[in-house]
Amino acid sequence: MTAALNLALLLLFPVAWFAPLMRAALLPVFGMDEISVITGLQSLWGSDPALALLVTFLAVFAPYAKVIGLALVQFGLLAPRVLPALHVLGKLAMADVFLIALYIVIAKGAGMVTVETAWGLYLFTGCILASLFLGWRTAR
């Protein structure tokens, strides 16, 4: 069961990357723009490549590498001694959720910007937390 749930994350993570994390607008009268992990990364690559590289690692590579590594351990294709490294990858992925939450708080504090959380934020956070839980269950 743990292995099947872990493999489901291979499908859910890409959905979460393209799902709207938040809606933002300078003034809500003009409509809200939806921001996803992918659209946020596209924006960052144009303005701050170093930050874009960090966020790409935290949001895309770390969680996906952890899920793949965990699947390899679960199917006996990778030694269980790599589990501590996989746990670190999961914690790094959680850092991205923190960055997104921090961005929302800062944007709301600016006063002129309207920001609303969207369903993709909950999906992305749920995927990260599920990955952490499944890693813990596999280690036990």
DSSP file (Angstrom, degrees, kcal/mol; ACC not computed):
  #  RESIDUE AA STRUCTURE BP1 BP2  ACC     N-H-->O    O-->H-N    N-H-->O    O-->H-N    TCO  KAPPA ALPHA  PHI   PSI    X-CA   Y-CA   Z-CA
    1    1 A M     >        0   0    0      0, 0.0     4,-2.3     0, 0.0     5,-0.2   0.000 360.0 360.0 360.0 -42.5    0.0    0.0    0.0
    2    2 A T  H  >  +     0   0    0      1,-0.2     4,-2.3     2,-0.2     5,-0.2   0.906 360.0  50.3 -61.6 -41.7    2.8    2.4    0.9
    3    3 A A  H  > S+     0   0    0      2,-0.2     4,-2.4     1,-0.2    -1,-0.2   0.896 109.7  50.2 -64.9 -40.3    4.5    1.7   -2.5
    4    4 A A  H  > S+     0   0    0      2,-0.2     4,-1.8     1,-0.2    -2,-0.2   0.910 111.5  48.0 -65.4 -42.1    1.3    2.4   -4.4
    5    5 A L  H  X S+     0   0    0     -4,-2.3     4,-1.1     2,-0.2    -1,-0.2   0.899 111.2  51.4 -64.5 -39.7    0.7    5.7   -2.6
    6    6 A N  H >X S+     0   0    0     -4,-2.3     3,-0.6     1,-0.2     4,-0.6   0.916 109.2  49.7 -63.1 -43.1    4.3    6.7   -3.3
    7    7 A L  H >X S+     0   0    0     -4,-2.4     3,-1.0     1,-0.2     4,-0.5   0.830 102.8  61.8 -65.9 -31.3    3.9    5.9   -7.0
    8    8 A A  H >X S+     0   0    0     -4,-1.8     4,-2.2     1,-0.3     3,-1.1   0.830  94.5  63.3 -62.5 -30.4    0.7    8.0   -7.0
    9    9 A L  H <X S+     0   0    0     -4,-1.1     4,-2.5    -3,-0.6    -1,-0.3   0.784  89.1  67.8 -65.1 -25.6    2.9   10.9   -6.0
   10   10 A L  H << S+     0   0    0     -3,-1.0    -1,-0.3    -4,-0.6    -2,-0.2   0.810 111.0  34.7 -62.7 -27.9    4.7   10.6   -9.4
   11   11 A L  H <X S+     0   0    0     -3,-1.1     4,-1.2    -4,-0.5    -2,-0.2   0.802 117.1  52.8 -90.9 -35.8    1.4   11.7  -11.0
   12   12 A L  H  X S+     0   0    0     -4,-2.2     4,-2.5     1,-0.2    -2,-0.2   0.842  99.7  61.2 -74.0 -33.8    0.3   14.1   -8.4
   13   13 A F  H  X S+     0   0    0     -4,-2.5     4,-2.1     1,-0.2    -1,-0.2   0.950 104.4  47.5 -61.1 -49.3    3.4   16.2   -8.2
   14   14 A P  H  > S+     0   0    0      0, 0.0     4,-1.3     0, 0.0    -1,-0.2   0.886 112.1  51.3 -60.1 -35.4    3.3   17.3  -11.9
   15   15 A V  H  X S+     0   0    0     -4,-1.2     4,-1.4     1,-0.2     3,-0.4   0.932 109.9  49.9 -62.5 -43.8   -0.4   18.2  -11.4
   16   16 A A  H  < S+     0   0    0     -4,-2.5    21,-0.4     1,-0.2    -1,-0.2   0.828 105.4  57.3 -64.6 -32.5    0.5   20.2   -8.3
   17   17 A W  H  < S+     0   0    0     -4,-2.1    21,-2.0     1,-0.2    20,-0.7   0.846 115.1  36.1 -67.8 -32.3    3.2   22.1  -10.3
   18   18 A F  H  < S+     0   0    0     -4,-1.3    -1,-0.2    -3,-0.4    -2,-0.2   0.579  97.2 100.1 -96.2 -11.5    0.7   23.3  -12.9
   19   19 A A  S  < S-     0   0    0     -4,-1.4    18,-0.5    -5,-0.1     2,-0.4  -0.423  88.6 -94.8 -73.3 148.9   -2.2   23.8  -10.5
   20   20 A P        -     0   0    0      0, 0.0   100,-2.1     0, 0.0   101,-0.6  -0.504  36.1-175.5 -68.3 123.4   -2.9   27.4   -9.3
   21   21 A L        -     0   0    0     14,-3.1    97,-2.7    -2,-0.4   100,-0.3   0.832  68.8 -11.5 -82.3 -37.4   -1.1   28.1   -6.0
   22   22 A M  E     -AB  35 117A   0     13,-1.6    13,-3.0    95,-0.3     2,-0.4  -0.978  57.6-127.7-156.8 163.2   -2.6   31.5   -5.6
   23   23 A R  E     -AB  34 116A   0     93,-2.9    93,-2.8    -2,-0.3     2,-0.4  -0.979  31.9-178.3-117.1 134.0   -4.5   34.2   -7.4
   24   24 A A  E     +AB  33 115A   0      9,-2.7     9,-3.0    -2,-0.4     2,-0.3  -0.975   9.4 166.0-136.1 147.6   -3.0   37.7   -7.3
   25   25 A A  E     - B   0 114A   0     89,-1.9    89,-3.2    -2,-0.4     7,-0.1  -0.983  39.4-133.9-155.6 148.8   -4.0   41.1   -8.6
   26   26 A L  S    S+     0   0    0      1,-0.3    -1,-0.1    -2,-0.3     6,-0.1   0.932 107.7   6.6 -66.6 -45.8   -3.0   44.7   -8.1
   27   27 A L  S >  S-     0   0    0      4,-0.2     3,-1.7    86,-0.1    -1,-0.3  -0.987  73.9-139.1-135.1 127.4   -6.6   45.6   -7.9
   28   28 A P  G >  S+     0   0    0      0, 0.0     3,-1.3     0, 0.0     4,-0.1   0.665  96.3  75.6 -63.7 -14.2   -9.2   42.8   -7.9
   29   29 A V  G 3  S+     0   0    0      1,-0.3     3,-0.1     2,-0.1    -4,-0.0   0.848  93.5  52.0 -62.9 -33.5  -11.5   44.8  -10.2
   30   30 A F  G <  S-     0   0    0     -3,-1.7    -1,-0.3     1,-0.3     2,-0.0   0.378 121.8 -97.9 -87.0   4.7   -9.2   43.9  -13.1
   31   31 A G    <   -     0   0    0     -3,-1.3     2,-0.4    -4,-0.2    -1,-0.3  -0.039  37.4 -85.6  95.7 158.3   -9.3   40.2  -12.5
   32   32 A M        -     0   0    0     -7,-0.1     2,-0.4    -3,-0.1    -7,-0.2  -0.837  28.5-139.8-106.3 137.6   -6.9   37.9  -10.7
   33   33 A D  E     -A   24   0A   0     -9,-3.0    -9,-2.7    -2,-0.4     2,-0.4  -0.808  20.6-131.7 -91.6 133.9   -3.9   36.2  -12.3
   34   34 A E  E     -A   23   0A   0     -2,-0.4     2,-0.5   -11,-0.2   -11,-0.2  -0.718  19.2-159.5 -87.6 135.9   -3.3   32.6  -11.3
   35   35 A I  E     +A   22   0A   0    -13,-3.0   -14,-3.1    -2,-0.4   -13,-1.6  -0.965  12.6 176.6-118.6 126.0    0.2   31.7  -10.2
   36   36 A S     >  -     0   0    0     -2,-0.5     4,-2.3   -16,-0.3     5,-0.2  -0.635  47.9 -97.6-114.4 176.7    1.5   28.1  -10.3
   37   37 A V  H  > S+     0   0    0    -20,-0.7     4,-2.2   -18,-0.5   -19,-0.2   0.930 125.3  47.4 -59.4 -44.3    4.9   26.7   -9.5
   38   38 A I  H  > S+     0   0    0    -21,-2.0     4,-2.5     2,-0.2    -1,-0.2   0.924 112.9  45.6 -67.5 -46.0    5.6   26.6  -13.2
   39   39 A T  H  > S+     0   0    0    -22,-0.3     4,-2.0     1,-0.2    -1,-0.2   0.876 113.1  52.0 -67.0 -34.3    4.5   30.1  -14.0
   40   40 A G  H  X S+     0   0    0     -4,-2.3     4,-2.3     2,-0.2    -1,-0.2   0.906 110.3  48.3 -64.4 -41.4    6.3   31.4  -10.9
   41   41 A L  H  X S+     0   0    0     -4,-2.2     4,-2.6     2,-0.2    -2,-0.2   0.905 108.6  53.6 -65.5 -41.1    9.5   29.7  -12.1
   42   42 A Q  H  X S+     0   0    0     -4,-2.5     4,-1.0     1,-0.2    -1,-0.2   0.913 111.2  46.8 -59.2 -41.9    9.1   31.1  -15.6
   43   43 A S  H  X S+     0   0    0     -4,-2.0     4,-1.1     1,-0.2     3,-0.4   0.907 112.0  50.0 -65.5 -43.4    8.9   34.6  -14.1
   44   44 A L  H  X S+     0   0    0     -4,-2.3     4,-3.4     1,-0.2     3,-0.4   0.880 102.0  60.7 -65.3 -38.8   11.9   34.0  -11.9
   45   45 A W  H  < S+     0   0    0     -4,-2.6    -1,-0.2     1,-0.2    -2,-0.2   0.833 106.8  48.2 -60.9 -30.3   14.1   32.7  -14.7
   46   46 A G  H  < S+     0   0    0     -4,-1.0    -1,-0.2    -3,-0.4    -2,-0.2   0.804 125.9  25.0 -77.6 -28.9   13.7   36.1  -16.4
   47   47 A S  H  < S+     0   0    0     -4,-1.1    -2,-0.2    -3,-0.4    -3,-0.2   0.807 134.6  14.2-107.5 -36.3   14.4   38.2  -13.4
   48   48 A D     X  +     0   0    0     -4,-3.4     4,-2.4    -5,-0.2     5,-0.2  -0.680  55.6 179.8-146.0  85.4   16.6   36.3  -10.9
   49   49 A P  H  > S+     0   0    0      0, 0.0     4,-2.3     0, 0.0     5,-0.2   0.823  83.3  55.5 -59.7 -33.8   18.2   33.1  -12.3
   50   50 A A  H  > S+     0   0    0      2,-0.2     4,-1.9     1,-0.2     5,-0.1   0.941 112.2  42.0 -65.9 -46.1   20.0   32.2   -9.0
   51   51 A L  H  > S+     0   0    0      1,-0.2     4,-2.8     2,-0.2     5,-0.2   0.883 112.8  55.2 -66.0 -37.6   16.7   32.2   -7.0
   52   52 A A  H  X S+     0   0    0     -4,-2.4     4,-2.6    -8,-0.3    -2,-0.2   0.892 106.9  50.2 -61.9 -40.0   15.0   30.4   -9.9
   53   53 A L  H  X S+     0   0    0     -4,-2.3     4,-2.1     2,-0.2    -1,-0.2   0.919 111.9  47.6 -64.3 -43.6   17.6   27.7   -9.7
   54   54 A L  H  X S+     0   0    0     -4,-1.9     4,-2.6     2,-0.2    -2,-0.2   0.935 114.6  45.1 -62.7 -47.5   17.1   27.3   -6.0
   55   55 A V  H  X S+     0   0    0     -4,-2.8     4,-3.2     2,-0.2     5,-0.4   0.880 110.7  54.4 -67.0 -37.6   13.3   27.2   -6.2
   56   56 A T  H  X>S+     0   0    0     -4,-2.6     4,-2.2    -5,-0.2     5,-1.7   0.921 111.4  45.7 -60.5 -43.3   13.4   24.8   -9.2
   57   57 A F  I  <>S+     0   0    0     -4,-2.1     5,-3.2     3,-0.2    -2,-0.2   0.944 117.9  42.5 -63.8 -47.2   15.5   22.5   -7.0
   58   58 A L  I  <5S+     0   0    0     -4,-2.6    38,-0.3     1,-0.2    -2,-0.2   0.877 124.2  34.1 -69.0 -38.1   13.2   22.8   -4.0
   59   59 A A  I  <5S+     0   0    0     -4,-3.2    -3,-0.2    -5,-0.2    -2,-0.2   0.799 133.8  15.0 -90.7 -30.2    9.9   22.6   -5.8
   60   60 A V  I  X5S+     0   0    0     -4,-2.2     4,-1.5    -5,-0.4     5,-0.2   0.836 125.9  36.3-112.1 -59.4   10.6   20.2   -8.7
   61   61 A F  I  ><S+     0   0    0     -5,-1.7     4,-2.9     2,-0.2     5,-0.3   0.923 113.2  51.6 -71.8 -45.2   13.8   18.2   -8.3
   62   62 A A  H  ><S+     0   0    0     -5,-3.2     4,-2.1    -6,-0.2    -1,-0.2   0.946 114.5  40.3 -60.9 -51.0   13.9   17.5   -4.6
   63   63 A P  H  > S+     0   0    0      0, 0.0     4,-2.1     0, 0.0    -1,-0.2   0.912 118.7  46.6 -67.2 -37.9   10.4   16.1   -4.1
   64   64 A Y  H  X S+     0   0    0     -4,-1.5     4,-2.4     2,-0.2     5,-0.2   0.910 112.3  49.7 -70.4 -40.0   10.5   14.1   -7.3
   65   65 A A  H  X S+     0   0    0     -4,-2.9     4,-2.8    -5,-0.2    -1,-0.2   0.882 110.5  52.1 -63.0 -37.7   13.9   12.6   -6.6
   66   66 A K  H  X S+     0   0    0     -4,-2.1     4,-2.7    -5,-0.3    -2,-0.2   0.930 110.0  47.4 -64.8 -44.6   12.7   11.7   -3.1
   67   67 A V  H  X S+     0   0    0     -4,-2.1     4,-2.2     2,-0.2    -2,-0.2   0.918 114.8  46.1 -63.6 -43.4    9.7    9.9   -4.5
   68   68 A I  H  X S+     0   0    0     -4,-2.4     4,-2.3     2,-0.2    -2,-0.2   0.931 114.1  48.3 -65.4 -45.0   11.7    8.0   -7.1
   69   69 A G  H  X S+     0   0    0     -4,-2.8     4,-2.0     1,-0.2    -2,-0.2   0.906 111.4  50.2 -61.1 -42.0   14.4    7.1   -4.5
   70   70 A L  H  X S+     0   0    0     -4,-2.7     4,-2.7     1,-0.2    -1,-0.2   0.888 109.3  51.6 -64.2 -39.4   11.8    5.9   -2.1
   71   71 A A  H  X S+     0   0    0     -4,-2.2     4,-2.0     2,-0.2     6,-0.2   0.907 108.4  51.5 -63.3 -41.0   10.2    3.8   -4.8
   72   72 A L  H  <>S+     0   0    0     -4,-2.3     5,-2.8     1,-0.2     6,-1.1   0.890 111.8  46.8 -63.8 -38.7   13.6    2.2   -5.6
   73   73 A V  H ><5S+     0   0    0     -4,-2.0     3,-1.5     4,-0.2    -2,-0.2   0.925 111.0  52.2 -65.8 -44.6   14.0    1.4   -1.9
   74   74 A Q  H 3<5S+     0   0    0     -4,-2.7    -2,-0.2     1,-0.3    -1,-0.2   0.830 112.2  45.2 -62.9 -33.0   10.5    0.0   -1.6
   75   75 A F  T 3<5S-     0   0    0     -4,-2.0    -1,-0.3    -5,-0.2    -2,-0.2   0.299 117.0-111.6 -95.4  10.1   11.1   -2.3   -4.6
   76   76 A G  T < 5S+     0   0    0     -3,-1.5    -3,-0.2     2,-0.2    -2,-0.1   0.673  87.2 115.3  75.1  17.9   14.5   -3.4   -3.4
   77   77 A L  S   <S+     0   0    0     -5,-2.8     2,-0.3    -6,-0.2    -4,-0.2   0.494  75.0  41.6 -96.9  -4.8   16.5   -1.7   -6.1
   78   78 A L  S    S-     0   0    0     -6,-1.1    -2,-0.2    -5,-0.1    -1,-0.1  -0.997  93.2-103.8-142.1 141.1   18.2    0.7   -3.8
   79   79 A A    >   -     0   0    0     -2,-0.3     3,-1.8     1,-0.1     4,-0.1  -0.351  24.3-127.1 -66.7 140.7   19.8    0.0   -0.4
   80   80 A P  G >  S+     0   0    0      0, 0.0     3,-1.8     0, 0.0    -1,-0.1   0.647  99.6  82.4 -62.1 -13.9   17.8    1.3    2.7
   81   81 A R  G 3  S+     0   0    0      1,-0.3     4,-0.3     2,-0.1    -2,-0.1   0.628  80.7  65.5 -68.5 -10.2   20.9    3.1    3.9
   82   82 A V  G <> S+     0   0    0     -3,-1.8     4,-1.9     1,-0.2     3,-0.5   0.509  73.5  95.9 -85.7  -4.3   20.0    6.0    1.5
   83   83 A L  H <> S+     0   0    0     -3,-1.8     4,-2.3     1,-0.2    -1,-0.2   0.866  77.5  56.0 -56.5 -40.3   16.8    6.7    3.5
   84   84 A P  H  > S+     0   0    0      0, 0.0     4,-1.6     0, 0.0    -1,-0.2   0.905 108.3  48.5 -59.7 -38.2   18.4    9.5    5.6
   85   85 A A  H  > S+     0   0    0     -3,-0.5     4,-1.8    -4,-0.3    -2,-0.2   0.880 110.1  51.9 -66.7 -37.2   19.4   11.3    2.4
   86   86 A L  H  X S+     0   0    0     -4,-1.9     4,-2.0     1,-0.2    -1,-0.2   0.865 105.9  54.7 -67.0 -35.5   15.9   10.9    1.0
   87   87 A H  H  X S+     0   0    0     -4,-2.3     4,-2.0     2,-0.2    -1,-0.2   0.888 106.0  52.3 -63.9 -38.3   14.5   12.4    4.3
   88   88 A V  H  X S+     0   0    0     -4,-1.6     4,-2.3     1,-0.2    -2,-0.2   0.910 107.2  52.3 -63.7 -41.9   16.7   15.5    3.7
   89   89 A L  H  X S+     0   0    0     -4,-1.8     4,-2.0     1,-0.2    -1,-0.2   0.901 108.6  51.1 -60.2 -40.4   15.3   15.8    0.2
   90   90 A G  H  X S+     0   0    0     -4,-2.0     4,-1.4     1,-0.2    -1,-0.2   0.886 109.9  48.8 -64.3 -39.0   11.8   15.7    1.6
   91   91 A K  H  X S+     0   0    0     -4,-2.0     4,-1.0     2,-0.2    -1,-0.2   0.866 108.7  53.4 -69.9 -35.6   12.6   18.4    4.2
   92   92 A L  H  X S+     0   0    0     -4,-2.3     4,-0.8     1,-0.2     3,-0.5   0.888 106.1  53.6 -63.8 -38.2   14.1   20.6    1.4
   93   93 A A  H >X S+     0   0    0     -4,-2.0     4,-0.9     1,-0.2     3,-0.8   0.858 102.9  57.3 -64.1 -34.4   10.9   20.3   -0.6
   94   94 A M  H 3X S+     0   0    0     -4,-1.4     4,-1.7     1,-0.2    -1,-0.2   0.791  95.0  66.7 -66.7 -26.3    9.0   21.5    2.5
   95   95 A A  H 3X S+     0   0    0     -4,-1.0     4,-2.2    -3,-0.5    -1,-0.2   0.843  95.3  56.8 -62.3 -32.9   11.2   24.6    2.4
   96   96 A D  H <X S+     0   0    0     -3,-0.8     4,-2.2    -4,-0.8    -1,-0.2   0.890 103.0  52.6 -66.6 -39.0    9.5   25.6   -0.9
   97   97 A V  H  X S+     0   0    0     -4,-0.9     4,-2.4     1,-0.2    -1,-0.2   0.903 109.0  51.3 -61.3 -39.9    6.1   25.4    0.7
   98   98 A F  H  X S+     0   0    0     -4,-1.7     4,-2.6     2,-0.2    -2,-0.2   0.917 108.0  51.6 -62.3 -43.7    7.4   27.8    3.4
   99   99 A L  H  X S+     0   0    0     -4,-2.2     4,-2.3     2,-0.2    -2,-0.2   0.899 110.3  48.8 -60.5 -41.2    8.7   30.2    0.7
  100  100 A I  H  X S+     0   0    0     -4,-2.2     4,-2.1     2,-0.2    -1,-0.2   0.929 112.1  48.0 -64.8 -45.0    5.3   30.2   -1.0
  101  101 A A  H  X S+     0   0    0     -4,-2.4     4,-2.2     1,-0.2    -2,-0.2   0.897 111.3  51.2 -62.7 -39.9    3.5   30.9    2.3
  102  102 A L  H  X S+     0   0    0     -4,-2.6     4,-2.6     1,-0.2    -1,-0.2   0.902 108.0  52.6 -63.5 -41.3    6.0   33.7    3.1
  103  103 A Y  H  X S+     0   0    0     -4,-2.3     4,-2.7     1,-0.2    -2,-0.2   0.906 109.1  49.7 -60.4 -43.0    5.4   35.2   -0.4
  104  104 A I  H  X S+     0   0    0     -4,-2.1     4,-2.4     2,-0.2    -2,-0.2   0.924 111.6  48.1 -63.2 -44.7    1.6   35.3    0.3
  105  105 A V  H  X S+     0   0    0     -4,-2.2     4,-1.7     2,-0.2    -2,-0.2   0.917 114.1  46.3 -63.6 -43.5    2.1   36.9    3.7
  106  106 A I  H  X S+     0   0    0     -4,-2.6     4,-0.8     2,-0.2    -2,-0.2   0.919 113.0  49.4 -65.6 -43.7    4.4   39.6    2.3
  107  107 A A  H >< S+     0   0    0     -4,-2.7     3,-0.7     1,-0.2     6,-0.5   0.896 110.6  50.0 -64.5 -39.6    2.2   40.3   -0.7
  108  108 A K  H >< S+     0   0    0     -4,-2.4     3,-0.9     1,-0.2    -1,-0.2   0.851 107.7  54.9 -66.5 -33.1   -0.9   40.6    1.6
  109  109 A G  H 3< S+     0   0    0     -4,-1.7    -1,-0.2     1,-0.2    -2,-0.2   0.673  89.7  76.3 -73.5 -16.6    1.0   43.0    3.8
  110  110 A A  T << S-     0   0    0     -4,-0.8     2,-0.7    -3,-0.7    -1,-0.2   0.766  88.7-147.4 -67.7 -24.4    1.8   45.3    0.9
  111  111 A G  S <  S+     0   0    0     -3,-0.9    -1,-0.1    -4,-0.4    -3,-0.1  -0.195  82.6  65.3  90.7 -43.9   -1.7   46.6    1.0
  112  112 A M  S    S+     0   0    0     -2,-0.7     2,-0.4    -5,-0.1    -1,-0.1   0.601  89.0  78.7 -88.9 -11.0   -2.3   47.3   -2.8
  113  113 A V        -     0   0    0     -6,-0.5     2,-0.5    -5,-0.1    -2,-0.3  -0.808  66.0-151.0-103.5 136.7   -2.1   43.7   -3.8
  114  114 A T  E     +B   25   0A   0    -89,-3.2   -89,-1.9    -2,-0.4     2,-0.4  -0.929  19.4 179.8-104.5 125.8   -4.9   41.2   -3.4
  115  115 A V  E     -B   24   0A   0     -2,-0.5     2,-0.4   -91,-0.2   -91,-0.2  -0.992   6.5-178.8-129.2 131.0   -3.7   37.6   -2.9
  116  116 A E  E     -B   23   0A   0    -93,-2.8   -93,-2.9    -2,-0.4     2,-0.1  -0.986  27.7-122.1-125.4 138.1   -5.9   34.5   -2.5
  117  117 A T  E     -B   22   0A   0     -2,-0.4   -95,-0.3   -95,-0.2     2,-0.2  -0.485  30.2-154.3 -73.8 151.4   -4.7   31.0   -1.9
  118  118 A A    >>  -     0   0    0    -97,-2.7     3,-1.3    -2,-0.1     4,-0.8  -0.735  31.5 -95.0-123.7 172.3   -5.9   28.4   -4.5
  119  119 A W  H 3> S+     0   0    0      1,-0.3     4,-2.0    -2,-0.2     3,-0.2   0.754 115.3  67.6 -62.9 -26.6   -6.4   24.7   -4.4
  120  120 A G  H 3> S+     0   0    0   -100,-2.1     4,-3.0     1,-0.2   -99,-0.3   0.816  93.4  58.9 -65.4 -30.3   -3.0   23.9   -5.9
  121  121 A L  H <> S+     0   0    0     -3,-1.3     4,-2.4  -101,-0.6    -1,-0.2   0.909 108.5  44.9 -64.2 -40.8   -1.3   25.2   -2.8
  122  122 A Y  H  X S+     0   0    0     -4,-0.8     4,-2.5     2,-0.2    -2,-0.2   0.880 114.1  49.4 -70.6 -37.5   -3.1   22.6   -0.7
  123  123 A L  H  X S+     0   0    0     -4,-2.0     4,-2.5     2,-0.2    -2,-0.2   0.941 113.1  46.3 -65.1 -46.8   -2.4   19.9   -3.3
  124  124 A F  H  X S+     0   0    0     -4,-3.0     4,-2.1     2,-0.2    -2,-0.2   0.928 115.1  46.5 -61.9 -45.8    1.3   20.7   -3.4
  125  125 A T  H  X S+     0   0    0     -4,-2.4     4,-2.7    -5,-0.2    -1,-0.2   0.904 112.1  51.5 -62.8 -41.9    1.5   20.9    0.4
  126  126 A G  H  X S+     0   0    0     -4,-2.5     4,-2.7     1,-0.2    -2,-0.2   0.891 108.7  51.1 -62.6 -40.1   -0.4   17.6    0.7
  127  127 A C  H  X S+     0   0    0     -4,-2.5     4,-2.3     2,-0.2    -1,-0.2   0.921 111.7  47.1 -63.1 -43.7    2.0   15.9   -1.8
  128  128 A I  H  X S+     0   0    0     -4,-2.1     4,-2.3     2,-0.2    -2,-0.2   0.940 114.8  45.7 -63.3 -47.1    5.0   17.1    0.2
  129  129 A L  H  X S+     0   0    0     -4,-2.7     4,-2.5     1,-0.2    -2,-0.2   0.888 112.4  51.1 -65.4 -38.5    3.5   16.0    3.6
  130  130 A A  H  X S+     0   0    0     -4,-2.7     4,-3.0     2,-0.2    -1,-0.2   0.904 109.5  51.2 -63.5 -40.6    2.4   12.6    2.1
  131  131 A S  H  X S+     0   0    0     -4,-2.3     4,-2.1     2,-0.2    -2,-0.2   0.911 110.6  48.1 -63.1 -42.5    6.0   12.1    0.8
  132  132 A L  H  X S+     0   0    0     -4,-2.3     4,-2.0     2,-0.2    -2,-0.2   0.925 113.8  47.4 -62.3 -44.2    7.4   12.8    4.2
  133  133 A F  H  X S+     0   0    0     -4,-2.5     4,-2.6     1,-0.2    -2,-0.2   0.918 111.6  49.5 -63.8 -44.3    4.9   10.4    5.8
  134  134 A L  H  X S+     0   0    0     -4,-3.0     4,-2.4     1,-0.2    -1,-0.2   0.866 109.8  52.1 -66.2 -34.8    5.6    7.7    3.3
  135  135 A G  H  X S+     0   0    0     -4,-2.1     4,-2.0    -5,-0.2    -1,-0.2   0.904 110.4  48.4 -63.8 -41.2    9.3    8.1    3.8
  136  136 A W  H  X S+     0   0    0     -4,-2.0     4,-1.4     2,-0.2    -2,-0.2   0.913 112.3  48.6 -63.6 -43.7    8.8    7.7    7.6
  137  137 A R  H  < S+     0   0    0     -4,-2.6    -2,-0.2     1,-0.2    -1,-0.2   0.884 110.9  50.5 -65.3 -38.6    6.6    4.6    7.1
  138  138 A T  H  < S+     0   0    0     -4,-2.4    -1,-0.2     1,-0.2    -2,-0.2   0.899 107.5  53.4 -67.1 -39.4    9.2    3.0    4.7
  139  139 A A  H  <        0   0    0     -4,-2.0    -1,-0.2     1,-0.3    -2,-0.2   0.832 360.0 360.0 -64.8 -31.3   12.0    3.6    7.2
  140  140 A R     <        0   0    0     -4,-1.4    -1,-0.3    -5,-0.1    -2,-0.2   0.482 360.0 360.0 -75.1 360.0   10.0    1.9    9.9
